[in-house]
Amino acid sequence: MVWSLIILFVAIYSIQNGSNSGYIFLSIALFGFFTAINYLLHYRKQKKMINSKINDHADLYCKENSVSVWEFNDDAFRYKDFQYEFRVSWSAFLSLAEPLLLSWSYSSKPH
């Protein structure tokens, strides 16, 4: 939008001095203004929609009034809240942790 304003001043100056190239600058400046206005209107609309969804989600969370559950059993880890339930067996953690632990043990040795 700032560039459109600068180009608009150049266009006005060129038109006042009798140059026909000022009309080209004027059209570029107007295109920039319309593009910026279109972008800002779209941004405002999307922001309103996202804020509405966030508020709806927060209201739903307050209505449920539930706490999250974290369970550490012998065979698995379980997490549950008002919308989501997740369960992972410990063998999945061990298959990921084994390469990390091996690389950590090798790098921790003094040279």
C-alpha positions, -999 to +999 in steps of 0.1 A: +000+000+000+029+023+007+044+016-027+010+024-043+010+057-025+045+065-037+036+055-073+005+077-070+026+107-061+049+100-091+018+097-113+004+130-102+037+147-106+041+132-141+005+142-152+010+178-139+042+181-160+023+169-191+038+135-194+016+107-207+036+081-187+018+094-156-013+076-166+005+043-166+018+051-131-018+061-121-032+028-133-004+008-114-011+028-082-049+022-085-043-015-091-021-016-060-048+002-039-075-021-050-054-052-044-045-040-009-081-032-001-092-067-014-065-083+008-075-064+039-112-072+035-104-109+030-081-108+060-108-092+082-134-118+071-110-147+078-100-133+111-136-130+122-143-166+111-113-179+130-121-160+162-156-173+160-144-209+158-120-203+187-148-188+208-171-217+199-144-242+209-137-224+242-175-224+250-177-261+243-147-267+266-164-247+294-197-265+289-180-299+292-162-290+324-141-321+322-105-325+331-079-344+311-070-379+321-034-391+320-030-429+328+003-447+330-004-484+329+020-513+327+012-519+290+003-484+277+000-447+281-035-432+278-046-396+274-082-385+273-099-351+273-133-338+262-127-343+225-098-367+221-086-400+233-052-414+227-035-446+236+001-457+229+017-489+239+051-488+256+067-509+229+061-480+205+081-457+228+109-482+232+112-487+194+117-449+190+139-445+221+163-473+214+182-456+186+182-423+205+196-440+236+223-458+217+234-426+199+234-408+232+255-434+250+281-433+222+283-396+222+286-393+260+319-412+261+350-391+268+375-389+239 
